[in-house]
Amino acid sequence: MATPKNTHPQLAAVVYNPIKVDILALKTSVARAAEEAGWQHPLWFETSVEDAGQGVTAEAIRLGARLVLAAGGDGTVRAVAEGLRDTGVAMALLPSGTGNLLARNIDVPFTDLDTTVDIAFNGVDRQIDLGLASIVREDGDREEHVFLVMAGLGLDAKMIANTNSKLKKAVGWLAYVDAGLRSLPEIKPVKLRVSIDGSPERKVSVHTIIIGNCGKLPGGILLLPDAHPDDGILDFVALRPRGPFGWVKIWNKVAWENGVLRKSALGRRIIDLSRDVKDVTYLTGRDLRMTVDEPQQFQLDGDEFGEAKSVHAWVDPGALLVRVPAHKAG
């Protein structure tokens, strides 16, 4: 149900990245929607280099906020989600970044500010999972972070690390194409040991391995077709092109089979009858551990996180409430 007006107005907080948002337009829209919905005047918190959103989100909860609006790119959304994990306080998305990955995957519109603000105050809460990643560096230092959509090790993380920030600002997610081309000279298999849900370690050689809580990328690319943000499991895909046409087979699998054929019953039958593409391997589980022979680039929700020697990733089922349009509640 939509949030009702009441005699004890609820309190919301806005955590915003000042580099990503038009603050005047944001404050005007939020103030109007909060008043119309019968909420208190919201609290406002600006992110910084020192605090990407985790600390100010915790402060907002301490001050009584029952809803936190995350205004910024995927990094801001991830940081706010980290602060809200298992608190029962809902997050609303006011996306203004390049990827807007979570919004794409839970069908929250991201092209109109007033619409997203209205959803924040009049939408419904959807319970979704969070991915957790514990990263061990070559020197033994350990970090733990959440991710909402995807984490990756290998070529995809190298591509993100090579993305030109100015080009990304100018042309959006298409800048990753440029980064991909510049990453080509670095393409070589990554040797690692992998264990899923406590199984014995297996030695594998792949170009990239991606851990997904959701499956959709910009451009309509459905990388993980069976991934759902509320199913209590993670989806994994390993890409290992074989021979000169390996990448062509991978692209055909991801763009044509996943993005087109899966949308119809006839298309799904065609997939069932077609030969399996061994260059793409899909698996699922709740817990993944991987250790690489040589440190590799690692990414979370499209942001680079440096090099990792080992990664432990797992799912925290139902750990986050996200505000969505009322008609998308199911």
C-alpha positions, 0 to 999 in steps of 0.5 A: 500500500502507498504510504498514508498521511498520518498525525505522526509524520514520518521522517525521510533523509536524502543522501546525495552525491553533490557531483552527480545531482542538480541540488536545487531541482532535487530539493524542490522536488523532494520538499514538494513530494514530502509535504504532499505525502504528509511527511516531515521536512527531510534530513539532508546529507552530502556524500564525500570522498571520506564517506561515500554514504555509509556513515551519513546513512547510519546517522540518518537512521540514528536521527529517526529516518524511516526512509533514505533516498539515495541520489547519485550514481551506482556507488552512492546507491551501493553505499547507502544500501550498505548502511541500510543492510538488515535495518528494516529502513527502506531505500528509495532510488533517485538515480543520476549516474551512468549505469543506474544498474539497480533501477534497471533491474527492479523497474524503477524509472530513472529519466524523470526526477519528479517520478522517482521522488513520487515513488519514494513517498508513495510507492511500496517496499520490496524486499531484495537480497544483497550480495556481500564480498570479502576481498583479500589483497596481496598484502593480506588486507581484507575489505568487506562490501555489499553489491546490489547487481554484479561483482566481477573479477578478470577482464570485465573489471579490467575494462571498468578500470580502463574506462575514461572518466571524461568519456564516460561523462560525455557518452555514458555507458558506451564509454565501456566499449572504448575501455573494452577495446583498450583492454584487448591487449591484456586479454589472457586467461585467469587461473584460479581455484573456485569453490561453490557452497563448500564444494571441493576446490576446482582449478579453472581458467577463465577470462572473467567470472561474474557474480550476480544478484541481478542480471540486466546491464545497460543497453538491454544486455541480459547477462544473467537471464535467470538472476532475480534480486529476491530469490536468495541465491547468486548467479555466476557466469564464467566467460572463457572464449575458445578459438578465434570465434570465441567472443562472437559465440559469447556475444551471440549467447548474451545478446541474441539468446538471452536478450531476444530468444528468451522473451518468447516461448518459441525462442526458448524452444530454439535455445533448448534445441541449440548446441550449448555454448561452452564458452559461457558457463552458468552456475548458481549458489549462495556462497563462492570462494575464489583464489587467483594465482596472480592478483586480478582487478575486481569490480562491484556494481561497475566501480573498480575496487583494485586488485584482489588475491582472493574473494569470498562472495555470499548472499544476504537474503532479504537484507534490503527494502527498496521502494518501488512503484505500487504496480511493481510490488510483485 
